[in-house]
Amino acid sequence: MVPAEAKLGKMDDIDRKLMMLIVGNPRIHFRELSRSLGISKQAVFRRLQTLREYGVVGEMTADISVPYLHAVPVAVFGRSKAASVLETFDKLAECEFTRRITAGCGNYFYVDGILRDTSELDEFSEHVVRVAELQEATVGMYSPDPGLMPHYEVDGITSRKPGQKKLTLLDVRIIASLKDDVRKPVQKIAGELGVTTKTVKRHLEDMMCEGSLELHTRIDQPLAGDMLFTVHVSLRDGASKGEVGRRLLSKYQFKDAFIVSFSNVPNLLIWIFWTGELAEMRRILKAVDEDEDVVALMPNFAYLMRICSDWRDRLPQQMIRASENAGLRGRLSELIEH
């Protein structure tokens, strides 16, 4: 255990790149990390172990992907009148749709959710507004604009791939096996499920290639001294959100950054980035404010974040039990299609 008073030294660019690679592919091999970072496998292992010990790199989990399930990623955000941030986090997390909660300065809350379909939007947004006591809340449905997440996909905000195969019972059992340990060796998964290593490898490769498997690494960079900012970028009428977002990401580069947009909220981008240098953030935002397509900027320092368990976390085991109870493989297909 790490002593409560112990502190992790300031991260360097190798640590930041390591985290980006781990988030992009939590099952990435140490050999590939070593090659990408230009350090030994032993050095990679030590760095990752340290980041995990101090909570900067957290749980690595697996889910059936948002696009595969035709699920709907959404966000509700606004200024809160709630007296206690931590108590509000706890109450928001009780909703089965809540995936991520972020608190920023001025009691500004961002609550991300995953819905089974759009019919659940009112229930989720009303829960968030009531519990967080949001004023003038914005409810946004995420739009999978290509190129706005250059390093990795976030919370399933991507399009479903055409011609995607249906998951088999073995696929779902593999996902369940990975649920609490994404980096579990293939040999161990094969032993648990009573199949060959070759079979597990083939199913994993197919699911990752087709996008039906979603792997997560939960990170908390502020624990290591980096600052997380969410910047509302308001655009002029007629500006292309996708084009402006891609230009901002390519022209003004932070160590780790992505942009989200909403299909139902015109002229708004939210730029999320981490930086260890406040001067860097100020310099770039000043330049962005002068962009011909940008009408206004609202930067916000995000100081607290929590990832929650949503309805998808229970889905693999529910599918397996339902299939076993029914005694029919066809029942699994019905559940997945539903």
C-alpha positions in Angstrom: 0.0 0.0 0.0 1.1 3.5 -0.7 1.1 5.8 2.4 -1.6 8.4 2.3 0.9 11.2 2.6 3.1 9.9 -0.2 3.1 11.9 -3.5 3.9 10.9 -7.0 6.5 13.0 -8.6 5.5 15.2 -11.5 4.8 13.1 -14.6 7.0 13.5 -17.7 6.0 13.1 -21.4 6.9 9.4 -21.3 4.3 8.9 -18.5 1.7 10.8 -20.5 2.3 8.9 -23.7 2.3 5.6 -21.7 -1.2 6.5 -20.4 -2.5 7.4 -23.9 -1.3 4.1 -25.2 -2.8 2.2 -22.3 -6.1 4.0 -22.7 -6.1 3.4 -26.5 -5.5 -0.3 -26.0 -5.5 -1.6 -22.4 -4.3 -5.0 -23.7 -1.2 -3.6 -25.5 1.9 -5.7 -25.0 4.8 -4.5 -22.9 7.0 -5.1 -26.0 5.0 -2.7 -28.1 5.0 -0.1 -25.3 8.7 -0.4 -25.0 9.2 0.2 -28.7 6.8 3.1 -28.8 8.2 4.8 -25.7 11.9 4.1 -26.5 12.6 2.6 -23.1 13.1 -1.0 -21.8 10.2 -3.3 -21.0 11.4 -3.3 -17.3 11.2 0.5 -17.3 7.7 0.4 -18.8 6.6 -2.1 -16.1 8.0 0.1 -13.3 6.4 3.2 -14.6 3.0 1.6 -15.1 3.2 -0.1 -11.7 3.9 3.3 -10.1 1.1 5.0 -11.9 -1.3 2.2 -10.7 0.0 2.3 -7.1 -0.8 6.0 -6.9 -4.2 5.7 -8.5 -3.3 7.7 -11.7 -4.0 4.6 -13.7 -7.0 2.7 -12.3 -9.3 -0.2 -13.2 -9.1 -1.7 -16.7 -12.5 -3.1 -17.6 -14.4 -4.6 -20.6 -17.9 -4.1 -21.9 -20.0 -4.9 -25.0 -19.5 -1.7 -27.0 -22.0 1.2 -27.1 -22.3 1.1 -31.0 -22.8 -2.6 -31.0 -25.7 -2.3 -28.6 -27.1 0.7 -30.5 -26.9 2.5 -27.2 -27.0 6.3 -27.0 -24.2 8.3 -25.3 -25.5 11.6 -23.9 -24.5 14.4 -21.5 -26.3 16.7 -19.1 -24.3 19.7 -17.9 -24.8 23.0 -16.1 -24.2 25.0 -13.0 -25.3 23.2 -9.8 -26.8 24.6 -6.6 -26.1 21.4 -4.6 -24.4 22.0 -1.3 -22.3 18.9 -1.2 -20.3 17.7 -4.3 -19.5 14.3 -3.0 -23.1 13.5 -1.8 -24.3 14.7 -5.2 -21.8 12.3 -6.9 -23.1 9.4 -4.8 -26.8 10.1 -5.7 -26.0 10.6 -9.4 -24.2 7.3 -9.5 -27.3 5.5 -8.3 -28.8 5.9 -11.7 -28.1 2.9 -14.0 -27.5 5.2 -17.0 -24.7 7.3 -15.3 -21.3 6.6 -16.7 -19.1 9.6 -15.8 -19.5 12.6 -13.4 -17.1 15.6 -13.6 -17.2 18.6 -11.3 -15.6 21.9 -12.4 -15.1 25.3 -10.8 -18.2 27.3 -10.0 -20.0 24.1 -9.2 -20.3 23.2 -12.9 -21.3 19.6 -13.4 -20.9 17.4 -16.4 -22.8 14.1 -16.2 -22.3 11.5 -19.1 -24.8 8.7 -19.5 -25.3 5.6 -21.7 -28.9 5.0 -22.7 -30.4 1.8 -24.1 -32.3 4.0 -26.5 -33.5 7.6 -26.8 -36.8 6.9 -25.0 -34.8 6.9 -21.7 -33.4 10.4 -22.3 -36.1 12.3 -20.3 -35.7 9.9 -17.3 -31.9 10.4 -17.2 -31.9 14.1 -17.8 -34.6 14.7 -15.2 -32.7 12.6 -12.6 -29.5 14.6 -13.2 -31.2 18.0 -13.1 -33.1 17.1 -9.9 -30.3 15.5 -8.0 -27.6 18.0 -9.0 -30.0 21.0 -8.8 -28.8 22.2 -12.2 -29.7 25.6 -13.5 -30.3 26.0 -17.2 -29.1 22.5 -17.9 -28.0 21.5 -21.4 -28.9 18.1 -22.6 -26.7 16.9 -25.4 -26.7 13.7 -27.6 -23.1 13.0 -28.6 -22.3 13.1 -32.3 -19.5 10.7 -33.6 -17.7 13.3 -35.7 -14.6 11.6 -37.2 -11.2 12.9 -36.2 -12.2 14.6 -33.0 -10.8 11.8 -30.9 -7.4 11.3 -32.5 -5.8 9.1 -29.8 -8.7 6.8 -28.6 -12.4 6.6 -28.5 -14.2 8.0 -25.4 -17.3 6.5 -23.8 -18.5 4.8 -27.0 -18.8 8.0 -29.0 -18.2 6.4 -32.4 -20.3 4.9 -35.2 -21.3 1.3 -35.5 -19.3 -0.5 -38.2 -21.3 -1.9 -41.1 -21.9 -5.6 -41.4 -21.0 -6.2 -37.7 -21.2 -9.9 -36.8 -23.5 -11.0 -33.9 -21.7 -11.9 -30.7 -21.6 -15.6 -29.8 -22.0 -17.1 -26.4 -18.3 -17.6 -26.3 -17.7 -14.0 -27.2 -19.8 -12.9 -24.2 -18.1 -15.3 -21.9 -14.7 -13.9 -22.9 -16.0 -10.3 -22.2 -17.2 -11.5 -18.8 -13.8 -13.1 -18.1 -12.1 -9.8 -18.9 -14.5 -7.7 -16.9 -12.3 -7.0 -13.9 -8.9 -7.7 -15.5 -8.5 -6.5 -19.2 -4.9 -7.5 -19.2 -5.6 -11.1 -18.3 -3.4 -13.5 -20.4 -5.1 -15.4 -23.2 -3.9 -18.6 -21.7 -5.8 -17.9 -18.4 -9.0 -17.0 -20.2 -8.8 -20.2 -22.3 -8.3 -22.3 -19.1 -11.3 -20.7 -17.4 -13.6 -21.2 -20.4 -12.3 -24.7 -21.4 -11.3 -23.7 -24.9 -8.0 -23.4 -26.8 -5.7 -20.3 -26.6 -6.0 -20.1 -30.4 -9.8 -19.9 -30.2 -9.7 -17.1 -27.6 -7.2 -15.1 -29.6 -9.3 -15.4 -32.7 -12.5 -14.3 -30.9 -10.7 -11.4 -29.3 -9.2 -10.2 -32.5 -12.5 -10.4 -34.3 -14.3 -8.4 -31.6 -11.7 -5.7 -31.4 -11.5 -5.4 -35.2 -15.3 -5.2 -35.5 -15.7 -2.8 -32.6 -18.1 -5.0 -30.6 -15.7 -5.1 -27.6 -15.0 -2.0 -25.6 -12.0 -1.8 -23.3 -11.5 0.9 -20.7 -8.6 2.3 -18.6 -9.7 4.6 -15.9 -7.2 7.4 -15.3 -6.9 10.3 -12.9 -4.1 12.5 -14.2 -4.7 15.3 -11.6 -3.3 13.0 -9.0 0.0 13.3 -10.7 -0.1 17.1 -11.1 -1.7 17.5 -14.5 -4.7 19.8 -14.9 -7.9 18.8 -16.7 -9.8 21.5 -18.5 -13.1 21.5 -20.3 -13.5 24.4 -22.7 -16.8 25.4 -24.3 -16.1 26.6 -27.8 -19.0 28.6 -29.3 -19.0 28.8 -33.1 -20.4 31.3 -35.6 -23.6 30.3 -37.5 -22.7 28.2 -40.5 -19.3 27.0 -39.2 -18.7 23.2 -39.6 -18.2 21.7 -36.1 -16.2 18.8 -37.5 -13.9 21.0 -39.6 -13.3 23.5 -36.8 -12.7 20.7 -34.2 -10.1 18.9 -36.4 -8.3 22.2 -37.1 -8.1 23.1 -33.4 -6.7 19.7 -32.5 -4.1 19.7 -35.2 -3.1 23.4 -34.8 -3.1 23.7 -31.0 -1.7 20.5 -29.6 -1.8 19.5 -26.0 -0.2 16.2 -24.7 -3.7 14.6 -24.6 -6.8 16.2 -26.0 -10.1 15.4 -27.7 -13.2 17.3 -28.7 -16.9 16.3 -28.4 -19.9 17.7 -30.2 -23.7 17.2 -30.0 -26.1 16.4 -32.7 -28.9 18.5 -31.1 -26.8 21.4 -29.8 -25.7 23.7 -32.7 -22.5 25.7 -32.8 -21.0 24.1 -29.6 -17.8 22.1 -29.2 -16.4 21.0 -25.9 -12.6 20.7 -25.9 -11.2 18.4 -23.2 -7.5 18.4 -22.5 -4.8 17.8 -19.9 -1.8 20.0 -19.4 0.9 20.4 -16.8 1.6 24.0 -17.8 -1.0 26.7 -17.1 1.0 29.1 -19.4 0.6 26.7 -22.3 -3.2 26.6 -21.8 -3.4 30.4 -21.6 -1.3 30.9 -24.8 -3.4 28.5 -26.8 -6.8 29.7 -25.7 -5.8 33.3 -26.5 -5.0 32.2 -30.0 -8.2 30.1 -30.4 -10.3 33.1 -29.2 -9.0 35.0 -32.3 -10.1 32.2 -34.7 -12.6 33.5 -37.3 -15.1 30.7 -36.6 -15.0 31.1 -32.8 -17.5 33.4 -31.1 -16.7 32.7 -27.5 -14.7 30.5 -25.1 -15.6 29.3 -21.6 -12.7 27.5 -20.0 -13.4 25.4 -16.9 -11.0 23.7 -14.6 -12.3 20.2 -13.7 -11.1 19.1 -10.3 -13.0 15.9 -9.6 -14.1 13.0 -11.8 -15.8 9.6 -11.1 -16.5 6.7 -13.5 -19.6 4.8 -12.5 -21.0 1.3 -13.2 -23.8 1.5 -15.7 -26.3 -1.1 -17.0 -23.8 -2.5 -19.5 -21.5 -3.7 -16.7 -24.0 -6.3 -15.7 -25.0 -7.3 -19.2 -22.6 -10.1 -20.0 -23.4 -12.1 -16.9 -27.1 -11.4 -17.5 -26.8 -12.8 -21.0 -24.9 -15.8 -19.9 -27.5 -16.7 -17.2 -30.4 -16.1 -19.5 -28.8 -18.4 -22.1 -28.1 -21.1 -19.5 -31.6 -20.9 -18.1 -33.2 -21.0 -21.5 -30.9 -23.8 -22.7 -30.9 -22.3 -26.2 -28.2 -20.4 -28.1 -30.9 -18.5 -29.9 -32.0 -16.8 -26.7 -28.6 -15.1 -26.5 -29.1 -13.6 -30.0 -32.5 -12.3 -29.0 -31.0 -10.6 -25.9 -28.2 -9.0 -27.9 -30.5 -7.7 -30.6 -32.8 -6.3 -27.9 
